[in-house]
Amino acid sequence: MANTGNKLTIGTIAANGLILIGAGHGVGPLLVLEIIFLTGGYGSLNELKFSMTGSYNSTITAACLFSFIGTVTLFISLFNVPKLYRVTGIVSLWVGFIYIVHSFFRGDNIAAFSFWTGTPFLVCSMILFVKTILSYKEPSAE
């Protein structure tokens, strides 16, 4: 599981970073927006909104924050740490993805675009999550 888990973890991080986000008058991968957000170029923590009723553009900063936390946690999970890091990273990435696509079912075309470009991420992360959960050993009953 270690080698397969590491490949899936790297694949999940890469697929998450390649989700396309419509911001301003252009489109860019989520990884680039995370970097821009962290350097203060796209918004600040004062503009951070955790409301799921907001518009697509108003929740991008929250999505970037959760995605960054998940990416770092998943990267740390590549090393010899408890599997809880991997599960926490995946869940954080999922929360960030939900913030990106929350308006998909309201007919938002930009959110639909992000959803469809995020499909490889969903597949990779679900496989990684299931393999991680199944790899937990039950405590022996002695």
N, CA, C and O of each residue as an XYZ file, in Angstrom:
568
protein
N       0.829     -1.199      0.000
C       0.000      0.000      0.000
C       0.862      1.247      0.000
O       0.446      2.287     -0.510
N       2.057      1.158      0.565
C       2.867      2.367      0.695
C       3.196      2.973     -0.664
O       3.001      4.172     -0.862
N       3.694      2.165     -1.608
C       4.057      2.680     -2.920
C       2.827      3.127     -3.701
O       2.816      4.211     -4.283
N       1.790      2.289     -3.713
C       0.547      2.643     -4.403
C      -0.091      3.857     -3.749
O      -0.578      4.754     -4.438
N      -0.091      3.890     -2.427
C      -0.658      5.025     -1.695
C       0.078      6.314     -2.004
O      -0.543      7.367     -2.146
N       1.407      6.238     -2.110
C       2.174      7.442     -2.424
C       1.895      7.924     -3.841
O       1.787      9.128     -4.073
N       1.777      6.994     -4.795
C       1.466      7.384     -6.166
C       0.081      8.017     -6.246
O      -0.112      9.025     -6.926
N      -0.880      7.419     -5.546
C      -2.230      7.979     -5.531
C      -2.267      9.330     -4.831
O      -3.001     10.228     -5.244
N      -1.478      9.476     -3.775
C      -1.429     10.748     -3.064
C      -0.879     11.838     -3.977
O      -1.436     12.934     -4.049
N       0.204     11.540     -4.668
C       0.780     12.517     -5.595
C      -0.194     12.807     -6.733
O      -0.337     13.956     -7.151
N      -0.860     11.779     -7.232
C      -1.854     11.973     -8.283
C      -3.022     12.829     -7.820
O      -3.529     13.655     -8.578
N      -3.448     12.635     -6.580
C      -4.543     13.435     -6.025
C      -4.124     14.885     -5.873
O      -4.894     15.787     -6.203
N      -2.914     15.127     -5.380
C      -2.412     16.497     -5.241
C      -2.332     17.170     -6.607
O      -2.741     18.320     -6.764
N      -1.801     16.445     -7.597
C      -1.679     17.012     -8.947
C      -3.048     17.286     -9.564
O      -3.268     18.349    -10.144
N      -3.962     16.336     -9.443
C      -5.300     16.520    -10.022
C      -6.024     17.684     -9.359
O      -6.747     18.421    -10.029
N      -5.842     17.859     -8.058
C      -6.458     18.995     -7.369
C      -5.866     20.311     -7.865
O      -6.592     21.277     -8.099
N      -4.563     20.343     -8.022
C      -3.906     21.566     -8.480
C      -4.273     21.955     -9.898
O      -4.147     23.119    -10.278
N      -4.729     20.984    -10.686
C      -5.071     21.251    -12.090
C      -6.551     21.548    -12.317
O      -6.973     21.722    -13.460
N      -7.343     21.607    -11.252
C      -8.744     22.012    -11.407
C      -8.748     23.451    -11.921
O      -8.093     24.322    -11.349
N      -9.477     23.691    -12.985
C      -9.502     25.025    -13.581
C     -10.544     25.902    -12.897
O     -11.684     25.498    -12.671
N     -10.108     27.115    -12.579
C     -10.936     28.082    -11.869
C     -11.110     29.304    -12.756
O     -10.141     29.828    -13.306
N     -12.339     29.748    -12.890
C     -12.599     30.984    -13.613
C     -12.545     32.139    -12.632
O     -13.367     32.225    -11.719
N     -11.588     33.019    -12.815
C     -11.431     34.156    -11.909
C     -11.130     35.410    -12.728
O     -10.241     35.421    -13.580
N     -11.880     36.445    -12.451
C     -11.674     37.678    -13.209
C     -12.075     37.472    -14.654
O     -13.196     37.053    -14.942
N     -11.163     37.765    -15.558
C     -11.433     37.611    -16.989
C     -10.669     36.445    -17.594
O     -10.425     36.413    -18.800
N     -10.293     35.493    -16.757
C      -9.512     34.379    -17.276
C      -9.771     33.098    -16.513
O     -10.634     33.018    -15.639
N      -8.994     32.106    -16.879
C      -9.097     30.785    -16.270
C      -7.690     30.362    -15.873
O      -6.729     30.604    -16.604
N      -7.578     29.735    -14.720
C      -6.274     29.252    -14.287
C      -6.416     28.051    -13.389
O      -7.485     27.820    -12.824
N      -5.355     27.279    -13.247
C      -5.404     26.121    -12.351
C      -5.445     26.555    -10.889
O      -4.917     27.603    -10.518
N      -6.076     25.736    -10.082
C      -6.234     26.030     -8.665
C      -4.889     26.239     -7.975
O      -4.777     27.093     -7.095
N      -3.882     25.484     -8.354
C      -2.559     25.614     -7.735
C      -2.009     27.028     -7.874
O      -1.430     27.572     -6.934
N      -2.190     27.615     -9.043
C      -1.710     28.987     -9.268
C      -2.494     29.965     -8.388
O      -1.911     30.883     -7.810
N      -3.809     29.771     -8.286
C      -4.611     30.654     -7.438
C      -4.238     30.517     -5.968
O      -4.262     31.503     -5.232
N      -3.894     29.309     -5.533
C      -3.444     29.121     -4.153
C      -2.197     29.962     -3.884
O      -2.102     30.638     -2.860
N      -1.251     29.912     -4.807
C      -0.009     30.676     -4.647
C      -0.298     32.167     -4.648
O       0.241     32.908     -3.826
N      -1.148     32.610     -5.568
C      -1.504     34.030     -5.633
C      -2.221     34.450     -4.352
O      -1.963     35.532     -3.823
N      -3.116     33.605     -3.854
C      -3.832     33.904     -2.617
C      -2.865     34.016     -1.443
O      -2.976     34.936     -0.632
N      -1.923     33.089     -1.351
C      -0.986     33.100     -0.222
C      -0.063     34.312     -0.244
O       0.369     34.787      0.806
N       0.236     34.807     -1.432
C       1.098     35.981     -1.518
C       0.313     37.279     -1.408
O       0.895     38.362     -1.464
N      -1.013     37.180     -1.250
C      -1.834     38.374     -1.063
C      -2.269     39.028     -2.351
O      -2.771     40.152     -2.326
N      -2.091     38.355     -3.486
C      -2.420     38.963     -4.764
C      -3.870     38.838     -5.170
O      -4.341     39.635     -5.982
N      -4.607     37.856     -4.632
C      -5.980     37.669     -5.084
C      -7.004     38.010     -4.017
O      -8.190     38.010     -4.347
N      -6.701     38.264     -2.917
C      -7.664     38.526     -1.854
C      -6.905     38.458     -0.553
O      -5.716     38.143     -0.526
N      -7.575     38.746      0.485
C      -6.911     38.688      1.774
C      -7.789     37.909      2.737
O      -8.919     37.535      2.420
N      -7.253     37.680      3.895
C      -8.032     36.964      4.900
C      -9.240     37.786      5.338
O     -10.210     37.227      5.850
N      -9.197     39.114      5.144
C     -10.351     39.948      5.468
C     -11.509     39.668      4.517
O     -12.669     39.848      4.888
N     -11.209     39.230      3.299
C     -12.242     38.949      2.306
C     -12.679     37.492      2.322
O     -13.491     37.087      1.490
N     -12.167     36.713      3.234
C     -12.466     35.291      3.309
C     -13.901     35.089      3.773
O     -14.286     35.560      4.843
N     -14.696     34.384      2.961
C     -16.098     34.117      3.291
C     -16.323     32.616      3.294
O     -15.974     31.918      2.342
N     -16.908     32.136      4.373
C     -17.190     30.712      4.489
C     -18.661     30.411      4.218
O     -19.150     29.340      4.576
N     -19.356     31.332      3.600
C     -20.774     31.151      3.309
C     -20.960     30.344      2.029
O     -20.351     30.644      1.002
N     -21.798     29.327      2.099
C     -22.091     28.522      0.915
C     -23.174     29.163      0.056
O     -23.510     28.642     -1.008
N     -23.721     30.282      0.504
C     -24.755     30.960     -0.284
C     -24.154     32.069     -1.137
O     -24.864     32.705     -1.915
N     -22.876     32.301     -1.000
C     -22.225     33.358     -1.769
C     -22.018     32.964     -3.217
O     -22.247     31.820     -3.608
N     -21.587     33.919     -3.995
C     -21.334     33.663     -5.410
C     -20.048     32.845     -5.578
O     -19.275     32.659     -4.638
N     -19.856     32.377     -6.781
C     -18.664     31.592     -7.125
C     -17.402     32.378     -6.785
O     -16.499     31.854     -6.134
N     -17.339     33.632     -7.224
C     -16.134     34.440     -7.007
C     -15.891     34.766     -5.540
O     -14.743     34.932     -5.126
N     -16.955     34.859     -4.748
C     -16.764     35.223     -3.341
C     -16.265     34.063     -2.493
O     -15.782     34.277     -1.381
N     -16.372     32.835     -2.998
C     -15.924     31.690     -2.204
C     -14.608     31.090     -2.704
O     -14.149     30.077     -2.176
N     -14.011     31.699     -3.704
C     -12.740     31.173     -4.217
C     -11.641     31.229     -3.157
O     -10.821     30.315     -3.066
N     -11.619     32.291     -2.362
C     -10.558     32.394     -1.352
C     -10.680     31.285     -0.304
O      -9.668     30.733      0.127
N     -11.897     30.957      0.106
C     -12.086     29.852      1.056
C     -11.668     28.536      0.423
O     -11.049     27.696      1.078
N     -12.004     28.354     -0.852
C     -11.607     27.137     -1.560
C     -10.087     27.027     -1.625
O      -9.532     25.946     -1.427
N      -9.418     28.135     -1.900
C      -7.947     28.138     -1.958
C      -7.350     27.797     -0.597
O      -6.370     27.056     -0.517
N      -7.930     28.329      0.462
C      -7.417     28.054      1.803
C      -7.550     26.572      2.156
O      -6.585     25.952      2.601
N      -8.738     26.004      1.958
C      -8.932     24.580      2.259
C      -8.069     23.701      1.360
O      -7.524     22.691      1.805
N      -7.951     24.085      0.108
C      -7.136     23.316     -0.823
C      -5.662     23.344     -0.415
O      -4.978     22.322     -0.473
N      -5.185     24.499     -0.009
C      -3.788     24.602      0.424
C      -3.541     23.754      1.671
O      -2.543     23.037      1.751
N      -4.443     23.836      2.636
C      -4.295     23.042      3.861
C      -4.300     21.547      3.520
O      -3.493     20.783      4.050
N      -5.202     21.139      2.643
C      -5.265     19.736      2.236
C      -4.034     19.284      1.487
O      -3.545     18.174      1.694
N      -3.528     20.146      0.609
C      -2.329     19.810     -0.164
C      -1.128     19.627      0.753
O      -0.373     18.665      0.608
N      -0.950     20.540      1.692
C       0.177     20.439      2.624
C       0.036     19.192      3.495
O       1.013     18.481      3.728
N      -1.175     18.929      3.973
C      -1.391     17.761      4.824
C      -1.155     16.466      4.047
O      -0.562     15.525      4.573
N      -1.616     16.418      2.798
C      -1.362     15.228      1.979
C       0.122     15.068      1.677
O       0.635     13.949      1.655
N       0.810     16.175      1.446
C       2.252     16.099      1.206
C       2.964     15.537      2.434
O       3.859     14.701      2.308
N       2.570     15.993      3.609
C       3.168     15.486      4.851
C       2.876     13.994      4.996
O       3.701     13.244      5.518
N       1.694     13.565      4.528
C       1.324     12.155      4.668
C       2.180     11.230      3.806
O       2.138     10.012      3.980
N       2.958     11.795      2.876
C       3.868     10.967      2.076
C       4.993     10.387      2.926
O       5.602      9.379      2.567
N       5.254     11.026      4.038
C       6.308     10.561      4.930
C       5.706      9.627      5.964
O       4.492      9.426      5.986
N       6.508      9.078      6.788
C       6.068      8.053      7.731
C       5.312      8.680      8.896
O       5.845      8.812      9.998
N       4.067      9.065      8.638
C       3.212      9.665      9.667
C       1.915      8.867      9.724
O       1.642      8.076      8.821
N       1.116      9.056     10.761
C      -0.150      8.320     10.845
C      -1.063      8.583      9.637
O      -1.026      9.660      9.041
N      -1.870      7.595      9.295
C      -2.759      7.701      8.140
C      -3.840      8.747      8.334
O      -4.514      9.134      7.379
N      -4.008      9.201      9.549
C      -4.986     10.254      9.818
C      -4.634     11.524      9.045
O      -5.528     12.281      8.665
N      -3.349     11.765      8.811
C      -2.930     12.921      8.013
C      -3.490     12.822      6.598
O      -3.973     13.808      6.042
N      -3.420     11.625      6.024
C      -3.919     11.425      4.663
C      -5.428     11.657      4.606
O      -5.925     12.328      3.701
N      -6.149     11.100      5.574
C      -7.605     11.260      5.606
C      -7.969     12.733      5.805
O      -8.873     13.241      5.141
N      -7.279     13.414      6.705
C      -7.536     14.833      6.951
C      -7.263     15.661      5.703
O      -8.029     16.568      5.378
N      -6.187     15.354      5.011
C      -5.864     16.083      3.779
C      -6.915     15.891      2.706
O      -7.298     16.846      2.030
N      -7.386     14.657      2.544
C      -8.409     14.381      1.535
C      -9.697     15.125      1.867
O     -10.307     15.737      0.991
N     -10.109     15.075      3.123
C     -11.350     15.747      3.526
C     -11.220     17.259      3.325
O     -12.167     17.905      2.879
N     -10.074     17.817      3.644
C      -9.862     19.251      3.437
C      -9.932     19.614      1.953
O     -10.504     20.641      1.589
N      -9.354     18.778      1.107
C      -9.441     19.019     -0.335
C     -10.880     18.919     -0.817
O     -11.301     19.692     -1.677
N     -11.636     17.975     -0.270
C     -13.044     17.842     -0.655
C     -13.837     19.085     -0.249
O     -14.680     19.563     -1.009
N     -13.567     19.604      0.946
C     -14.268     20.821      1.392
C     -13.937     21.977      0.449
O     -14.826     22.741      0.072
N     -12.673     22.110      0.069
C     -12.296     23.146     -0.885
C     -12.993     22.970     -2.223
O     -13.416     23.948     -2.839
N     -13.112     21.731     -2.674
C     -13.795     21.456     -3.942
C     -15.276     21.812     -3.847
O     -15.854     22.346     -4.794
N     -15.880     21.516     -2.709
C     -17.290     21.867     -2.517
C     -17.473     23.385     -2.569
O     -18.450     23.873     -3.137
N     -16.539     24.130     -1.980
C     -16.621     25.596     -2.054
C     -16.509     26.083     -3.500
O     -17.131     27.079     -3.868
N     -15.730     25.395     -4.309
C     -15.581     25.816     -5.704
C     -16.852     25.542     -6.492
O     -17.276     26.380     -7.288
N     -17.463     24.388     -6.286
C     -18.571     23.968     -7.157
C     -19.941     24.064     -6.490
O     -20.909     23.503     -7.004
N     -20.046     24.751     -5.373
C     -21.316     24.771     -4.647
C     -22.473     25.344     -5.463
O     -23.627     25.005     -5.201
N     -22.200     26.182     -6.421
C     -23.285     26.776     -7.212
C     -23.537     26.015     -8.520
O     -24.270     26.494     -9.385
N     -22.936     24.846     -8.660
C     -23.104     24.025     -9.863
C     -24.572     23.679    -10.107
O     -25.041     23.754    -11.242
N     -25.292     23.305     -9.068
C     -26.680     22.880     -9.219
C     -27.647     24.050     -9.343
O     -28.843     23.850     -9.554
N     -27.137     25.263     -9.214
C     -27.967     26.447     -9.455
C     -27.796     26.949    -10.881
O     -28.307     28.013    -11.232
N     -27.084     26.191    -11.699
C     -26.929     26.548    -13.102
C     -25.763     27.473    -13.398
O     -25.733     28.099    -14.458
N     -24.809     27.577    -12.494
C     -23.641     28.435    -12.701
C     -22.669     27.730    -13.655
O     -22.121     26.678    -13.328
N     -22.464     28.317    -14.826
C     -21.601     27.686    -15.833
C     -20.138     27.635    -15.413
O     -19.430     26.691    -15.763
N     -19.680     28.625    -14.675
C     -18.280     28.613    -14.224
C     -18.067     27.472    -13.225
O     -17.054     26.775    -13.277
N     -19.023     27.292    -12.323
C     -18.923     26.190    -11.359
C     -18.999     24.847    -12.079
O     -18.321     23.895    -11.692
N     -19.814     24.768    -13.115
C     -19.904     23.520    -13.894
C     -18.572     23.224    -14.574
O     -18.130     22.076    -14.611
N     -17.939     24.252    -15.105
C     -16.628     24.105    -15.733
C     -15.616     23.573    -14.719
O     -14.852     22.658    -15.028
N     -15.606     24.133    -13.529
C     -14.688     23.676    -12.478
C     -15.025     22.262    -12.029
O     -14.130     21.470    -11.733
N     -16.315     21.944    -11.978
C     -16.717     20.596    -11.582
C     -16.186     19.561    -12.570
O     -15.607     18.553    -12.163
N     -16.379     19.801    -13.846
C     -15.964     18.821    -14.842
C     -14.451     18.711    -14.934
O     -13.935     17.621    -15.184
N     -13.721     19.813    -14.737
C     -12.259     19.710    -14.740
C     -11.752     19.106    -13.432
O     -10.597     18.688    -13.349
N     -12.612     19.059    -12.407
C     -12.248     18.444    -11.134
C     -12.620     16.976    -11.022
O     -12.349     16.344    -10.001
N     -13.234     16.430    -12.057
C     -13.633     15.022    -12.026
C     -12.447     14.073    -11.814
O     -12.574     13.136    -11.025
N     -11.296     14.270    -12.484
C     -10.148     13.389    -12.191
C      -9.709     13.461    -10.726
O      -9.303     12.457    -10.141
N      -9.794     14.652    -10.145
C      -9.470     14.801     -8.727
C     -10.431     13.975     -7.871
O     -10.000     13.273     -6.956
N     -11.716     14.056     -8.162
C     -12.692     13.295     -7.381
C     -12.426     11.800     -7.457
O     -12.487     11.104     -6.443
N     -12.133     11.306     -8.644
C     -11.868      9.877     -8.814
C     -10.619      9.473     -8.028
O     -10.648      8.502     -7.271
N      -9.528     10.213     -8.208
C      -8.269      9.895     -7.493
C      -8.464      9.961     -5.983
O      -8.026      9.067     -5.259
N      -9.112     11.007     -5.510
C      -9.248     11.182     -4.063
C     -10.163     10.130     -3.453
O      -9.924      9.677     -2.333
N     -11.211      9.736     -4.178
C     -12.094      8.690     -3.645
C     -11.374      7.344     -3.569
O     -11.519      6.615     -2.587
N     -10.607      7.017     -4.593
C      -9.843      5.767     -4.567
C      -8.829      5.794     -3.417
O      -8.689      4.819     -2.679
N      -8.129      6.919     -3.275
C      -7.147      7.053     -2.191
C      -7.820      6.944     -0.830
O      -7.292      6.291      0.070
N      -8.967      7.572     -0.672
C      -9.691      7.536      0.595
C     -10.095      6.103      0.937
O      -9.878      5.648      2.060
N     -10.676      5.399     -0.017
C     -11.119      4.025      0.228
C      -9.926      3.127      0.543
O      -9.989      2.326      1.476
N      -8.839      3.248     -0.219
C      -7.654      2.418      0.046
C      -7.056      2.729      1.417
O      -6.581      1.828      2.108
N      -7.079      3.992      1.806
C      -6.538      4.368      3.110
C      -7.397      3.803      4.230
O      -6.875      3.258      5.202
N      -8.704      3.930      4.099
C      -9.603      3.411      5.130
C      -9.500      1.886      5.218
O      -9.480      1.326      6.315
N      -9.435      1.223      4.078
C      -9.350     -0.238      4.085
C      -8.007     -0.755      4.600
O      -7.904     -1.906      5.023
N      -6.982      0.091      4.566
C      -5.667     -0.355      5.016
C      -5.502     -0.266      6.533
O      -4.517     -0.767      7.074
N      -6.458      0.369      7.228
C      -6.388      0.395      8.688
C      -6.567     -1.031      9.195
O      -7.456     -1.753      8.746
N      -5.735     -1.415     10.108
C      -5.836     -2.752     10.681
C      -6.699     -2.686     11.927
O      -6.569     -1.780     12.750
N      -7.579     -3.662     12.044
C      -8.413     -3.716     13.235
C      -7.551     -4.170     14.411
O      -6.679     -5.024     14.253
N      -7.796     -3.597     15.586
C      -7.013     -4.034     16.755
C      -7.300     -5.496     17.073
O      -8.434     -5.968     16.995
N      -6.245     -6.180     17.427
C      -6.413     -7.610     17.719
C      -7.118     -7.784     19.058
O      -6.864     -7.046     20.010
N      -8.004     -8.767     19.113
C      -8.760     -9.053     20.338
C      -8.021    -10.129     21.109
O      -8.174    -11.322     20.845
N      -7.236     -9.701     22.042
C      -6.462    -10.668     22.841
C      -7.014    -10.740     24.237
O      -6.503    -11.495     25.065
